[in-house]
Amino acid sequence: MKKGERRKDELIKIAYKKFLKNGYEQTSVDEIIEEAQIAKGTFYYHFPSKEATLAAVIDMMIDDEVYRAKEIIAGSLPVSEKLAAVIYSFRPSRDEQSIANAVNAEDNIILHEKLNKRLIAEAVPLLSEIVKEGIRQGVFECEQVEERVKMIFILSFRMFDDGDYTQNDVTAFIDMAEKTIGAKPGTMDFISELLPKGEK
């Protein structure tokens, strides 16, 4: 890695830690610069704005999520559990939720859409790989695999990200997911146990 790339990577990691500790809105560029011990011009050489830093931090988080997803795929879980675990691996951790909330703010709508597209682009091929393996094993039965996993992935984020759902919502989602990929009823029932505690 070249020196400039190392410096940029260092700034992203510092920003990530600051955003986790203080929140995105409460973290200033000056605080990042102070911890990095660099000139302001050096910071702006790498990032034209604080929003650009946020985008880089989210990209780093997605990189980590992709790595975790690939570890799950390489593991020994049954394909139905792999599918759910990989979908779940693309959610920010509880600590990272404040960073995700900053991206979801109305004034960051362009960044939000850009990163959502990247999430889908990264997740769909990995989820498709799992479903195709399930088809070979006779666990799933469907065509248009990529389109089907994309629908499941997007719906899972829309339904469960803000925690505002009921047990009936969960039951309906599981039924929809099973039918979408041609799984037998009850195959995905374990999903209700994966949801964070304390939700409806």
Contacts in CASP RR format, 6 or more apart in sequence:
PFRMAT RR
TARGET T0000
AUTHOR 0000-0000-0000
METHOD contacts of the structure
MODEL  1
MKKGERRKDELIKIAYKKFLKNGYEQTSVDEIIEEAQIAKGTFYYHFPSK
EATLAAVIDMMIDDEVYRAKEIIAGSLPVSEKLAAVIYSFRPSRDEQSIA
NAVNAEDNIILHEKLNKRLIAEAVPLLSEIVKEGIRQGVFECEQVEERVK
MIFILSFRMFDDGDYTQNDVTAFIDMAEKTIGAKPGTMDFISELLPKGEK
1 9 0 8 1.000
4 46 0 8 1.000
7 38 0 8 1.000
7 42 0 8 1.000
7 46 0 8 1.000
8 46 0 8 1.000
8 56 0 8 1.000
10 36 0 8 1.000
11 32 0 8 1.000
11 36 0 8 1.000
11 38 0 8 1.000
11 43 0 8 1.000
11 46 0 8 1.000
11 47 0 8 1.000
11 53 0 8 1.000
12 53 0 8 1.000
12 56 0 8 1.000
12 57 0 8 1.000
12 60 0 8 1.000
13 60 0 8 1.000
14 32 0 8 1.000
14 35 0 8 1.000
14 36 0 8 1.000
15 27 0 8 1.000
15 32 0 8 1.000
15 53 0 8 1.000
15 54 0 8 1.000
15 56 0 8 1.000
15 57 0 8 1.000
16 57 0 8 1.000
16 60 0 8 1.000
16 61 0 8 1.000
16 99 0 8 1.000
18 27 0 8 1.000
18 31 0 8 1.000
18 32 0 8 1.000
18 35 0 8 1.000
19 27 0 8 1.000
19 54 0 8 1.000
19 57 0 8 1.000
19 98 0 8 1.000
19 99 0 8 1.000
19 102 0 8 1.000
20 95 0 8 1.000
20 96 0 8 1.000
20 98 0 8 1.000
20 99 0 8 1.000
22 31 0 8 1.000
23 98 0 8 1.000
23 99 0 8 1.000
23 102 0 8 1.000
24 54 0 8 1.000
24 98 0 8 1.000
24 99 0 8 1.000
24 102 0 8 1.000
25 102 0 8 1.000
27 50 0 8 1.000
28 50 0 8 1.000
29 40 0 8 1.000
29 43 0 8 1.000
29 50 0 8 1.000
29 53 0 8 1.000
30 40 0 8 1.000
32 43 0 8 1.000
32 53 0 8 1.000
33 39 0 8 1.000
33 40 0 8 1.000
33 43 0 8 1.000
36 43 0 8 1.000
47 53 0 8 1.000
47 56 0 8 1.000
51 108 0 8 1.000
51 111 0 8 1.000
54 99 0 8 1.000
54 102 0 8 1.000
54 103 0 8 1.000
54 108 0 8 1.000
54 111 0 8 1.000
55 111 0 8 1.000
55 114 0 8 1.000
55 115 0 8 1.000
57 99 0 8 1.000
58 99 0 8 1.000
58 100 0 8 1.000
58 103 0 8 1.000
58 111 0 8 1.000
58 115 0 8 1.000
59 115 0 8 1.000
59 118 0 8 1.000
61 92 0 8 1.000
61 96 0 8 1.000
61 99 0 8 1.000
62 90 0 8 1.000
62 115 0 8 1.000
62 118 0 8 1.000
62 119 0 8 1.000
62 122 0 8 1.000
65 89 0 8 1.000
65 90 0 8 1.000
65 122 0 8 1.000
66 122 0 8 1.000
66 126 0 8 1.000
68 89 0 8 1.000
69 86 0 8 1.000
69 89 0 8 1.000
69 90 0 8 1.000
69 122 0 8 1.000
69 123 0 8 1.000
69 126 0 8 1.000
70 126 0 8 1.000
72 82 0 8 1.000
72 85 0 8 1.000
72 86 0 8 1.000
72 89 0 8 1.000
73 82 0 8 1.000
73 86 0 8 1.000
73 126 0 8 1.000
73 129 0 8 1.000
73 130 0 8 1.000
75 82 0 8 1.000
77 85 0 8 1.000
78 139 0 8 1.000
79 130 0 8 1.000
79 131 0 8 1.000
79 133 0 8 1.000
79 134 0 8 1.000
79 137 0 8 1.000
79 139 0 8 1.000
79 140 0 8 1.000
80 139 0 8 1.000
80 183 0 8 1.000
80 187 0 8 1.000
80 188 0 8 1.000
80 190 0 8 1.000
81 190 0 8 1.000
82 130 0 8 1.000
83 127 0 8 1.000
83 130 0 8 1.000
83 131 0 8 1.000
83 149 0 8 1.000
83 181 0 8 1.000
83 188 0 8 1.000
84 188 0 8 1.000
84 190 0 8 1.000
84 191 0 8 1.000
84 194 0 8 1.000
85 194 0 8 1.000
86 123 0 8 1.000
86 126 0 8 1.000
86 127 0 8 1.000
86 130 0 8 1.000
87 123 0 8 1.000
87 127 0 8 1.000
87 152 0 8 1.000
87 153 0 8 1.000
87 156 0 8 1.000
88 194 0 8 1.000
90 119 0 8 1.000
90 122 0 8 1.000
90 123 0 8 1.000
90 153 0 8 1.000
91 157 0 8 1.000
91 161 0 8 1.000
92 99 0 8 1.000
92 100 0 8 1.000
94 196 0 8 1.000
102 108 0 8 1.000
103 111 0 8 1.000
103 112 0 8 1.000
103 115 0 8 1.000
104 112 0 8 1.000
120 150 0 8 1.000
120 153 0 8 1.000
120 154 0 8 1.000
123 149 0 8 1.000
123 153 0 8 1.000
124 146 0 8 1.000
124 149 0 8 1.000
124 150 0 8 1.000
124 153 0 8 1.000
125 146 0 8 1.000
127 149 0 8 1.000
127 152 0 8 1.000
127 153 0 8 1.000
128 145 0 8 1.000
128 146 0 8 1.000
128 149 0 8 1.000
131 140 0 8 1.000
131 142 0 8 1.000
131 145 0 8 1.000
131 148 0 8 1.000
131 149 0 8 1.000
131 181 0 8 1.000
132 145 0 8 1.000
134 140 0 8 1.000
135 141 0 8 1.000
135 142 0 8 1.000
135 145 0 8 1.000
139 183 0 8 1.000
139 187 0 8 1.000
140 181 0 8 1.000
140 182 0 8 1.000
140 183 0 8 1.000
141 181 0 8 1.000
141 182 0 8 1.000
142 148 0 8 1.000
142 180 0 8 1.000
142 181 0 8 1.000
142 182 0 8 1.000
145 181 0 8 1.000
148 180 0 8 1.000
148 181 0 8 1.000
149 181 0 8 1.000
151 180 0 8 1.000
152 176 0 8 1.000
152 177 0 8 1.000
152 180 0 8 1.000
152 181 0 8 1.000
155 173 0 8 1.000
155 176 0 8 1.000
156 173 0 8 1.000
159 165 0 8 1.000
159 169 0 8 1.000
159 173 0 8 1.000
160 195 0 8 1.000
160 199 0 8 1.000
163 196 0 8 1.000
163 199 0 8 1.000
163 200 0 8 1.000
164 200 0 8 1.000
165 199 0 8 1.000
165 200 0 8 1.000
166 200 0 8 1.000
167 192 0 8 1.000
167 200 0 8 1.000
170 191 0 8 1.000
170 192 0 8 1.000
170 195 0 8 1.000
171 192 0 8 1.000
173 191 0 8 1.000
174 186 0 8 1.000
174 188 0 8 1.000
174 189 0 8 1.000
174 191 0 8 1.000
174 192 0 8 1.000
175 185 0 8 1.000
177 183 0 8 1.000
177 188 0 8 1.000
177 191 0 8 1.000
178 184 0 8 1.000
178 185 0 8 1.000
178 186 0 8 1.000
178 187 0 8 1.000
178 188 0 8 1.000
END
